Amino acid sequence: MNTIGQFAVPLVVIAFIMYRRTKRSIGFQKLSVRRMKVRLGFFAFAALMLLLLAMKHPVMLIGYAAGVIGGLVLARYAERHFVTERRSGELFFRTHIWIESTVLALFLGRIVYRFIEVALMGDFGAGMPQDPVMMTKDPITGGIVFIIISYYFAYYLFVIRSAKTINSEAADSPDAADLSPPGSSGPST
């Protein structure tokens, strides 16, 4: 079996995901509460499925817990650097570039590590593991996945809550100069 063909499709999909995520991470993006709620639902579903799979391997819960803590720390830091801007009556926001880059690097780094691990095992003919639960037996991968899930889940909840506050303030005074969420020190870079 052709080893390049086995890795080409996953690599193209991963490259596309990284391109889209990077494009969204740089500069301002339109704040769509509806889209964020859909993503929250996806992350909640993914976390639930992974927790159910962890019932067979309870040691995974340690990696998951560490990932949740790491993700919440990143989300809290991102909240402090949250910046909004109103353009043509629509609300835009910017994510902290270094936090987003950290999350992307963790994701990409772990994927690259898994590809190298499969390549070094020399099991090219088998491709991906036959046992789908096998991918859920690695606490480090589980921790990184939960960093990503908890970061985006907490951050999107914060952005949705902030959007409601900002929009209600804008409705009260359309000439509001500071569009930052309450409790922040204003727009920051």
Secondary structure, DSSP 8 states (H G I E B T S, - for coil): --HHHHHHHHHHHHHHHHHHHHHHHSS-EE--HHHHHHHHHHHHHHHHHHHHHTTS-TTHHHHHHHHHHHHHHHHHHHHHT-EEEEETTEEEEE--HHHHHHHHHHHHHHHHHHHHHHHHHT-TTT-S-SSGGGGGS-HHHHHHHHHHHHHHHHHHHHHHHHHHHHHHHHHH-TT-S--S-TTS-S---
